[in-house]
Amino acid sequence: EPMFYIHTQAEGALDYTTLFYIPKNAPQDMYQPDYVAGVKLYVKRVFITDDEKELMPTYLRFLRGVIDTEDLPLNVSREILQQNKILSKIRTNSVKKVLSEFKSMTRDVEKYNTFYEQYGRPIKEGLYQDQENKEILLDLVRFKSTKSDDLISFSDYTDRMSGDQKNIYYITGGNEATLKNSPLLEMYNNKGVEVLILDDDIDEIIISGVPKYGDYQLKSVTHSDAAEDIKEETDKTVEKAVKPLIKKIKKVLGDQVKDVQTSTRLTESPSCIVTDQNDPSVQMREMMRTMGQAGNMPEAKPILEINPEHSIVKRLTKMKKGKAFDNICQLLLDQALLVDGVKLENPAEFVGRLNAVLEKSI
């Protein structure tokens, strides 16, 4: 039994019939490059082909069904199919019809969640692949958030925003538990600002192509300029007092970081890392590295932010230069990287520094 089906009979400039089924369970080969196409082409009810992947876009590869048209010759070749304007128009119309049916289904939350559990990832792929239908796809994608145990839409998010909030905030990388406990969320949680939790591997790629939803900009909380509309101004006295410390930390960390700054987003943690708004995120660089594509990414270093109100940072301002000072500076960076899901280049050195600090404190 299918989850549901979509039937269209078009007459006029184009004569065609389509019948698409959505399987209850995702096809087993859905994430394989050599997936079997699920849509068959007929001309005047005569079977033409069932292995033409161009009949529907890749992200709708889970569809099963038929396209039957009156407007193609029975002896149509594969080469002609791939460039045929009639078939291209049928495909365009069919995609819009299918996505429209998906959007109608969102009114039944339980039914749509059942569908999205099976086919959410391909729908997200569509955001990356299908610019023509981007607006409707934005209404179809769902995400976790800091304020909801259920998946929510961009529309749900904007409906809950306070009047003075100008941006939609999100965080990517790692699993849900890690992201929800990220120090980067401390300010947002304290101010009651909802943040979308994007913990699917594909999220990091697709969200980079979504600059806005409606009138709202999408902002990653990992970017240095993320919270311009909600952050509080830094106390100038505190900022001035911590300046000499920042200068010393920069000298210790050297070219490991792009900059060291006073943080306005931390309330409980001593440090965190953020990315310059023009640089690829730490998670994106990690993903490209694991795929062997690190050489294709521009070199980008993290920005270390320190919390001047934290007891560790306050004690650090009173410490003299030396091995102990250097170790703590490095640990502030290392722990921020670890919490952000970054693998340390030399874990043994990290453990050595940690043990040295522990020995002093016991």
Order of alpha helices (4+ residues) and beta strands (2+ residues): beta-beta-beta-beta-beta-alpha-alpha-alpha-alpha-beta-beta-alpha-beta-alpha-alpha-beta-alpha-beta-beta-alpha-beta-beta-alpha-beta-alpha-alpha-alpha
